[in-house]
Amino acid sequence: MNSTEAQAAPNTRQSGDPVALVARLSDERAADIVEALNDLAPDVATAVLLGLPPERAIEVLDQPGIDHGPEIVARLPREVAASLLSEVSADRLADLCRQLDEPHRSELLERLAADTRVTIQRLLAYAPDTAGSIMTTEFVSVPATNTIQQTLDYIRQVESTRETVYAIYVLDPATEKLVQAVSLRRLITGEPHAPVLSVARPGRLITVSPLTDREDVARLISKYDLLAVPVVDHDRIIGIVTVDDVIDAIVQNGGSPEIGRHGSAQQALHGDRLLANDQEARRVARRAIFV
């Protein structure tokens, strides 16, 4: 960076016409909007967020890479904040609430729907370095009595409200205890009228408890090539930790569990060069996990 750029950088972060920025950013991808907001002062970023269509603002708030997220949320009108944040994923909302100072946190929580508030308070009760603190409660589960066709039909109905549909969790219909997990790939290759469990892989289901350290979760995901691992309490699934959840936790906390097969994720997040921003770190870490 030359001296002119160095002098201009602080001004870029402090200034900006919100109306012009909204016009320019409205059709951009959420990750690109986040990068643009990260170059703005929190008050300007808040004004831009308020100017975006609600569905785009929700997508942006659901991105973990946004800087000054708690400061932006604190500047939003309470009702607007509750309306937008009630539509983001539960784990992301819990993360933002965890970083909010009082009275902003309590004011936001009391404006959420009762079921959402209970979910968030449950996630907040877990220590920050545990599976329970980074899990999402938005997953697909079906009774073991389902056929493959019934399961696929159900996925179509709920897909938009679930963080991931790549794994479907099969429950005992009487006890609701977790029986097995089935990948979407195996589902769509099965016979429609066959039982859902007919396409489950044999063997022990990999699970973690809500108190499992997040670095241990990362190692399991890497070792067994999982897209997500179920979080189980008394044999009942209460959430899942996805690959993205693990990456988000690593990047945000500056940690470095050895999740790459050849140490590549550790090098990417803790190596000789500094990554430009959280978005780049997430991209490098995601590539490293699948080496």
SVG drawing of the C-alpha trace seen along z (x, -y; Angstrom):
<svg xmlns="http://www.w3.org/2000/svg" viewBox="-44 -10 50 62">
<polyline fill="none" stroke="black" stroke-width="0.4" points="0.0,0.0 1.4,-3.4 1.2,-6.5 -1.8,-7.9 -3.7,-4.6 -2.6,-4.5 -4.0,-8.0 -7.2,-7.2 -8.0,-4.0 -9.2,-5.6 -11.4,-8.0 -13.0,-5.1 -13.9,-3.4 -15.4,-6.5 -17.3,-8.0 -19.7,-7.0 -23.1,-8.0 -25.6,-5.4 -28.1,-6.0 -25.4,-5.6 -24.0,-2.5 -27.5,-0.9 -28.1,-1.5 -24.7,0.1 -24.9,3.0 -28.6,4.1 -28.0,6.7 -24.6,8.0 -24.1,11.3 -24.4,11.2 -20.6,12.0 -19.7,9.0 -22.1,6.7 -20.4,7.8 -17.0,6.9 -18.3,3.5 -19.9,2.9 -16.6,3.9 -15.0,0.9 -17.5,-1.5 -17.9,-3.0 -20.6,-1.2 -23.1,-4.1 -22.8,-4.2 -22.9,-0.4 -26.1,-0.5 -27.7,-3.1 -26.8,-1.0 -28.2,2.2 -31.5,0.3 -31.7,-0.7 -31.3,2.8 -34.4,4.9 -35.3,6.9 -34.4,10.2 -30.9,9.0 -30.4,7.4 -31.3,10.8 -28.8,12.6 -26.1,10.1 -26.8,10.4 -26.6,14.2 -23.0,13.9 -20.4,14.5 -17.7,12.4 -19.4,9.0 -17.3,6.7 -18.8,4.7 -21.9,6.9 -23.0,6.2 -22.4,2.5 -24.6,2.5 -27.4,4.5 -27.3,2.2 -27.8,-0.8 -30.9,0.7 -34.3,-0.2 -35.3,2.5 -38.4,3.7 -36.4,3.7 -33.6,5.6 -36.0,8.2 -37.8,8.6 -34.6,9.1 -32.8,11.3 -35.7,13.6 -35.1,14.8 -31.4,15.6 -30.1,19.0 -30.4,19.7 -26.6,20.2 -25.8,16.9 -28.4,15.1 -27.1,16.7 -23.6,15.6 -24.7,12.0 -26.6,12.0 -23.6,13.3 -21.6,10.3 -24.3,7.7 -24.0,5.6 -26.9,5.0 -29.5,3.6 -29.4,4.3 -29.3,8.1 -32.3,8.2 -34.3,5.7 -33.7,7.8 -34.5,11.1 -37.8,9.9 -39.0,8.9 -38.3,12.3 -41.1,14.9 -41.3,17.1 -40.0,20.3 -37.1,18.4 -36.2,16.8 -36.2,20.1 -33.9,21.6 -31.5,18.7 -31.3,18.7 -30.6,22.4 -27.7,21.9 -26.4,19.0 -26.3,21.3 -23.4,23.3 -19.8,22.3 -18.4,20.6 -15.9,23.3 -18.4,26.2 -20.4,27.9 -23.6,26.6 -22.5,23.0 -21.9,23.3 -24.6,25.8 -27.6,25.0 -31.0,26.3 -32.3,26.1 -31.9,29.6 -34.0,32.2 -35.3,35.2 -37.8,37.9 -39.3,41.0 -37.8,44.3 -41.2,45.4 -40.8,43.0 -40.2,44.2 -37.6,42.6 -40.3,40.8 -42.0,39.4 -38.6,38.2 -37.8,36.4 -41.3,34.8 -40.7,33.6 -37.3,32.1 -38.9,30.1 -41.4,28.7 -38.9,27.6 -35.7,26.9 -35.9,23.1 -36.1,23.2 -33.1,25.6 -29.4,24.6 -28.5,27.8 -30.4,30.7 -27.3,32.8 -27.9,35.1 -31.2,36.3 -31.5,37.6 -33.7,40.7 -35.5,41.0 -37.3,43.8 -41.0,42.9 -41.8,44.0 -38.9,42.4 -37.7,39.8 -34.1,41.0 -31.6,40.7 -31.2,43.9 -29.1,43.1 -28.2,40.4 -28.8,40.7 -27.1,38.5 -29.2,36.7 -27.1,38.3 -28.0,41.8 -31.7,40.8 -32.1,39.7 -30.5,42.9 -32.8,45.2 -36.1,46.8 -38.9,44.4 -41.1,46.9 -38.2,48.4 -37.8,47.6 -35.6,44.5 -33.2,46.7 -32.6,49.0 -30.1,46.5 -28.3,45.7 -24.7,46.6 -24.0,49.5 -21.9,48.8 -21.8,46.6 -23.3,43.1 -20.7,40.4 -22.2,38.0 -21.0,35.4 -22.5,34.1 -23.3,30.4 -20.3,30.1 -17.8,31.5 -14.9,29.1 -15.3,27.4 -11.8,28.4 -12.7,32.1 -15.7,31.6 -13.5,30.2 -11.2,33.2 -14.2,35.6 -15.6,33.7 -12.2,33.9 -11.5,37.5 -14.8,38.9 -15.3,36.5 -18.6,35.2 -20.6,32.2 -22.2,32.1 -22.2,34.0 -25.3,34.4 -25.2,33.0 -27.0,35.5 -28.2,35.2 -29.7,38.4 -29.8,40.0 -31.9,37.2 -30.6,34.9 -30.7,31.3 -28.7,29.7 -26.0,30.2 -22.5,28.7 -21.7,28.1 -18.4,27.6 -19.2,23.9 -20.0,23.7 -16.5,25.0 -14.8,22.7 -16.7,19.7 -15.7,20.6 -12.0,21.0 -11.8,17.7 -13.7,15.6 -11.7,16.9 -8.3,17.0 -7.9,20.7 -6.4,23.4 -7.6,26.9 -5.6,29.3 -8.6,30.1 -6.7,30.4 -5.3,33.9 -1.8,32.5 -2.0,29.6 -3.1,27.3 -5.9,25.7 -3.6,25.0 -1.1,23.4 -3.8,21.4 -5.1,19.9 -1.9,19.7 0.8,19.6 3.4,17.1 1.2,14.8 -1.7,12.7 -5.1,13.3 -6.7,10.2 -10.0,10.7 -12.4,13.2 -13.9,14.0 -10.6,15.0 -9.7,17.0 -13.0,18.9 -12.3,19.7 -8.8,21.0 -10.0,23.0 -12.8,24.6 -10.4,25.6 -8.0,27.0 -10.6,29.2 -11.3,31.0 -7.6,31.5"/>
</svg>
